[in-house]
Amino acid sequence: MENIEQTVFDVIAKVAEEKGLDLKTVGLTQKLVTDIGFKSIDLARIIAIMEIKLSVDPFSKLVPITSIQTVGDLCGAYQLCFADDGNSAYKPDFERSESRGEARLSSSRMHRGELRKKARTG
């Protein structure tokens, strides 16, 4: 899709305006939270609007949401959805994120099992 970058810039500017943030320009290196002043709810709104506009969600399987810090990161995530080569700079981070999640889930299950065992014997 052409002009993903411009779409991201437009959505960021719109949400910033709705929040009353003084955003003169949008640049790729600007940090979404510290430079622009967005809160997590604002980022969720931006992502929801982008999903409606582009009909894709890069955060479901391609990119860990926690890797998005700058406007450029956000643009890259959406550009990845339309890339033909399948190569991803985000992929290792996503796989590492998934494996951490699986490890937490496994640990939680093991802990619950130990608690049940104690409850039965104790």
N, C-alpha and C positions, 0 to 999 in steps of 0.2 A: 504494500500500500504506500502510495506516495504521501509525502508530507506528514508523516507520523510526528516528527519533531514539532511542526507548527501546531498540530492538533493538541499535543501535550502542552505547549506554551499557552495556547488559547484557553484550555481548561484550567490550568494553573492561574492564569490571570483572572479568569471569571470567578473562581473560588476565592482568590485573594480579595477581589473587589467586593464580593458578597460579605466577606468577613471584615471589611473596612481596613485591610492591610494596605500600607503605602508601598505598592510595588510598581516601580517605574518601568523596569524591563525584566525580562526573564532570560536567564543565561544557563547554559549547560552545567556550569560549575557551581551554581548556587545550591546550597544545602537547603532542603525542603523545610527542615525544622529550625535550625539555628539562623540561617540567613533570611529566609522568607517569613518565618514565624508561624508555620502551620502546626497544628496539634494532630494527634493520631486520628481523631474523628474527621479532620479536614483531608487527611491522606486517604482515608476510607472513601470519602465523598469523591475525591479526584479519581480514584480507581474505579468506583461505580460508574461515574460519567464516562470514563474512557472505555469501559467494557460495553456500555450502550453504544457509544459512537463507533467503535472499531469491531464490535462483536467478537472480542477475544479476551481471555483472561490468562496472562502469562504467569500468574502466581499460582495457578492450580497445579501445574506440573513442571514448568520450565525454570522459574526463577523464585528463589526464596524471598519473600516480602521483606525480610530483615536485611537484605543486601541493598535495598533502595535507600540511599542517603541524599543523592543529588538529583537535580532535574535531568542530567545526562543519564544517570542510572535508570530513571523512569523511562526515558526515551528508548534506551537500549533494551529494556525488558519488552516493550511493545514491538520494537523493530525485530527482535528475535522471533516473535510469533509469525512474522512474514518472511523470515530468512529461508532460503532454499537449501543452504548447505548443511544445516543441522548442527553446525559447530556452535559451541556456546562457551563464552567466558564464565558464565554463571553456573554451568552444569556441575563443576566440582563442589561449589558451595551448596548447591541444592542437594546433591547426593550426601554431603556431609551433614546437612541439616536433617535430611530424612533419616540417616542412620542414628543421629542423636535422638530423634523422636522415637524411633524404634527401640533404642536402648532404654529410654525413660519408661516406655510402655512395658517393656519386659521386666524392668526393675520393679515397677509398680505392681505387676502381676505377681512377681515372686514375693514381694513384701506382703501382699494380701494373702497369699497362700500360707506364708509363715504365721500370720495373725490368725487365720482360720485354724491352723494346726494347734497353736497355743490355746485357742478358745476351746477346742475339743478335748485337749488333754489337761487343761489347767483348771 
